[in-house]
Amino acid sequence: MNKAIIVSHADNTAAAIQQILHDMGYDRIHTTPVGSEARRLMLHTPPDILIINTPLNDEFGTELAEFAAERSAAVILLCGRDIADDLADRLSPYNILVLSKPITANALKEGILLIGSEPALFADIRESEEVLRRIDDIRLINRAKSMLMKYLGFTEPQAHRHLEKKAMNCRCTRHDAAKKIISDLT
């Protein structure tokens, strides 16, 4: 963990957050009052963590949070207590931690520790979901090939070639071609 971006319109808040991050071992910390500059900084190398103190000078900050989360950055969004729950619900699919202001230094440290450990966890979950999806694809494709062999008398190489050819002719994935074959044969 070494790169952080702080986006805050308030210089004193940015300085306090910068000190907390520095104490936690972040050595490359950039601060900016505008979302557009934060986006530009993220294009070169995504930060390990992005902390947004809403509202910003050029936007509120939720769009920036979503932008950063899609690029695998850990994101903390600081907002008013009156909208924190609504924003937390809206941004939870992006794994963005929403904290209400005013916030203590210890609460922010806990949030940084929590969100800093989560990207690896979510990456493992996404990888597991991808493996399960691939297994389901293989099962479906094998089922389609088995049905071609059983009902049309194809050998396994013929069934495989038929499935591949159907996918190419239909301009679809092998998964979709297998679904079509199964529906045609049942």
C-alpha positions as CSV (number, residue, x, y, z in Angstrom):
1,M,0.0,0.0,0.0
2,N,1.6,3.2,-1.0
3,K,-0.4,5.3,-3.4
4,A,-3.4,7.3,-2.3
5,I,-5.5,10.1,-3.7
6,I,-7.5,12.5,-1.5
7,V,-10.2,14.6,-3.2
8,S,-11.5,17.3,-0.9
9,H,-12.6,20.9,-1.3
10,A,-11.5,21.6,2.3
11,D,-7.8,22.0,2.7
12,N,-7.8,21.3,6.4
13,T,-9.7,18.0,6.0
14,A,-7.3,17.0,3.2
15,A,-4.3,17.7,5.4
16,A,-5.8,15.7,8.3
17,I,-6.5,12.7,6.0
18,Q,-3.1,13.0,4.5
19,Q,-1.5,12.8,7.9
20,I,-3.5,9.7,8.8
21,L,-2.5,8.0,5.5
22,H,1.1,8.9,6.0
23,D,1.1,7.5,9.5
24,M,-0.4,4.3,8.1
25,G,2.4,3.8,5.6
26,Y,1.2,5.5,2.4
27,D,4.1,7.3,0.9
28,R,2.7,8.7,-2.4
29,I,-0.3,10.8,-1.5
30,H,-1.9,13.2,-4.0
31,T,-4.5,15.8,-3.0
32,T,-6.9,17.7,-5.3
33,P,-10.1,19.6,-4.8
34,V,-11.7,18.5,-8.1
35,G,-12.9,15.2,-9.5
36,S,-11.5,15.8,-13.0
37,E,-7.9,16.1,-11.6
38,A,-8.4,12.9,-9.6
39,R,-9.6,11.0,-12.8
40,R,-6.5,12.3,-14.6
41,L,-4.2,11.1,-11.8
42,M,-5.9,7.6,-11.8
43,L,-5.3,7.2,-15.6
44,H,-1.6,6.9,-15.1
45,T,-1.6,4.5,-12.2
46,P,-4.7,3.6,-10.1
47,P,-4.3,4.4,-6.4
48,D,-4.4,1.8,-3.7
49,I,-7.0,4.0,-2.0
50,L,-9.1,7.0,-2.9
51,I,-10.8,9.1,-0.3
52,I,-13.4,11.5,-1.4
53,N,-14.7,14.3,0.9
54,T,-18.0,15.4,-0.6
55,P,-19.1,17.7,-2.1
56,L,-16.3,18.5,-4.5
57,N,-15.8,21.8,-6.4
58,D,-16.8,20.3,-9.8
59,E,-19.2,17.5,-8.8
60,F,-20.7,15.8,-5.8
61,G,-18.3,12.8,-5.8
62,T,-20.4,9.7,-6.3
63,E,-19.5,9.5,-10.0
64,L,-15.8,9.7,-9.2
65,A,-16.2,7.0,-6.6
66,E,-17.9,4.7,-9.1
67,F,-15.2,5.5,-11.7
68,A,-12.4,4.6,-9.2
69,A,-14.1,1.4,-8.0
70,E,-14.4,0.2,-11.5
71,R,-10.6,0.5,-11.8
72,S,-10.1,-1.6,-8.7
73,A,-9.3,1.2,-6.3
74,A,-10.4,1.0,-2.7
75,V,-12.8,3.9,-2.2
76,I,-14.0,5.7,0.9
77,L,-16.7,8.4,0.4
78,L,-17.2,10.9,3.2
79,C,-20.6,12.6,3.2
80,G,-23.2,14.2,5.4
81,R,-25.0,12.1,7.9
82,D,-28.4,12.9,6.3
83,I,-27.5,11.1,3.0
84,A,-25.0,8.5,4.2
85,D,-27.4,5.6,4.4
86,D,-28.9,6.3,1.0
87,L,-25.5,6.6,-0.6
88,A,-24.2,3.4,1.1
89,D,-27.2,1.5,-0.3
90,R,-26.6,2.9,-3.8
91,L,-22.9,2.4,-3.8
92,S,-22.7,-1.0,-2.1
93,P,-22.5,-2.9,-5.4
94,Y,-19.3,-1.0,-6.1
95,N,-17.8,-2.0,-2.7
96,I,-17.4,1.7,-1.8
97,L,-17.3,2.4,1.9
98,V,-19.5,5.4,2.8
99,L,-18.7,7.1,6.1
100,S,-20.7,10.0,7.5
101,K,-19.2,13.3,8.6
102,P,-18.1,14.5,11.1
103,I,-15.7,11.5,11.5
104,T,-13.0,10.9,14.0
105,A,-9.4,10.0,13.1
106,N,-9.8,6.5,14.6
107,A,-13.0,5.8,12.6
108,L,-11.3,6.9,9.4
109,K,-8.3,4.7,10.2
110,E,-10.6,1.7,10.8
111,G,-12.3,2.4,7.5
112,I,-9.0,2.6,5.7
113,L,-7.9,-0.7,7.2
114,L,-11.2,-2.3,6.3
115,I,-11.4,-1.1,2.7
116,G,-7.7,-1.6,2.1
117,S,-8.0,-5.4,2.8
118,E,-11.3,-5.8,0.9
119,P,-10.0,-5.5,-2.8
120,A,-8.1,-8.8,-2.4
121,L,-11.1,-10.4,-0.9
122,F,-13.4,-9.2,-3.7
123,A,-10.9,-10.2,-6.3
124,D,-10.9,-13.8,-4.9
125,I,-14.7,-13.8,-4.9
126,R,-14.8,-12.6,-8.5
127,E,-12.2,-15.2,-9.5
128,S,-14.3,-17.9,-7.8
129,E,-17.4,-16.8,-9.6
130,E,-15.6,-16.9,-12.9
131,V,-14.4,-20.4,-12.3
132,L,-17.9,-21.5,-11.4
133,R,-19.2,-19.9,-14.6
134,R,-16.6,-21.7,-16.7
135,I,-17.5,-25.0,-15.0
136,D,-21.2,-24.4,-15.8
137,D,-20.3,-23.6,-19.5
138,I,-18.3,-26.8,-19.8
139,R,-21.2,-28.8,-18.3
140,L,-23.7,-27.3,-20.7
141,I,-21.4,-27.8,-23.7
142,N,-20.7,-31.4,-22.7
143,R,-24.5,-32.0,-22.3
144,A,-25.1,-30.6,-25.8
145,K,-22.4,-32.9,-27.2
146,S,-23.8,-35.9,-25.4
147,M,-27.2,-35.2,-26.8
148,L,-25.8,-34.9,-30.3
149,M,-24.0,-38.3,-29.9
150,K,-27.1,-39.9,-28.4
151,Y,-29.8,-38.6,-30.7
152,L,-27.9,-38.0,-33.9
153,G,-25.3,-40.7,-33.7
154,F,-22.3,-38.3,-33.8
155,T,-18.9,-39.3,-32.5
156,E,-17.4,-37.0,-29.9
157,P,-15.1,-35.2,-32.4
158,Q,-18.1,-34.8,-34.8
159,A,-20.3,-33.4,-32.0
160,H,-17.5,-31.0,-31.0
161,R,-17.1,-29.8,-34.5
162,H,-20.8,-29.4,-35.0
163,L,-21.0,-27.3,-31.8
164,E,-18.1,-25.1,-32.9
165,K,-19.5,-24.7,-36.4
166,K,-22.9,-23.7,-35.0
167,A,-21.3,-21.1,-32.7
168,M,-19.4,-19.6,-35.7
169,N,-22.4,-19.7,-38.0
170,C,-24.7,-18.1,-35.4
171,R,-21.9,-15.7,-34.4
172,C,-22.5,-16.6,-30.7
173,T,-20.6,-18.2,-27.9
174,R,-20.2,-21.9,-27.5
175,H,-22.4,-21.6,-24.5
176,D,-25.2,-20.1,-26.5
177,A,-24.8,-22.6,-29.3
178,A,-25.0,-25.4,-26.7
179,K,-28.2,-24.0,-25.3
180,K,-29.7,-23.8,-28.9
181,I,-28.7,-27.5,-29.6
182,I,-30.2,-28.7,-26.3
183,S,-33.5,-26.8,-27.0
184,D,-33.6,-28.1,-30.6
185,L,-33.1,-31.8,-29.4
186,T,-35.6,-31.7,-26.5
